[in-house]
Amino acid sequence: MQRVPLCVGISADEGQTWRVRDIESDVGIFAYPKLLQSQDGIWHLFYSYDYRHIQHAWFEEDWLEGGRRVLG
């Protein structure tokens, strides 16, 4: 099953609205996401890319907060 886009979001109002950024927008299979924050405040997202390898994306919370606003 293709899942496009792969997004990550943050909410400051308990899920009523979200700030969202796309991590992957190309067609593909993105599965088994794992999100964690390191001690330096950087967020790390790991996920399977087309079941062939593990992809790693990282970002600061400020980048995420600048994303598009969507309703929960």
Residue, then its C-alpha position, 0 to 999 in steps of 0.5 A: m500500500q502506497r502512503v503519500p505523502l509521509c508527514v510529521g506534525i505537532s499540535a499545541d492545542e491537544g489535537q484541534t489543529w496541527r502544524v504539518r510538514d511533508i517528509e516524503s512526497d514522492v510515490g513510495i511505500f513508507a512504513y514503520p515510522k519511529l520518532l524520537q527526540s535526542q538530548d540536543g532537541i533534534w527530532h529524528l524520524f526513522y522509517s522503512y523506504d519501500y521495504r528496502h532500507i531504513q531512511h533517517a530524517w531529522f529536524e528542529e521543532d522550529w522547522l516543524e512549527g513553521g509548517r502548514r496548519v491543518l485541522g485535527 
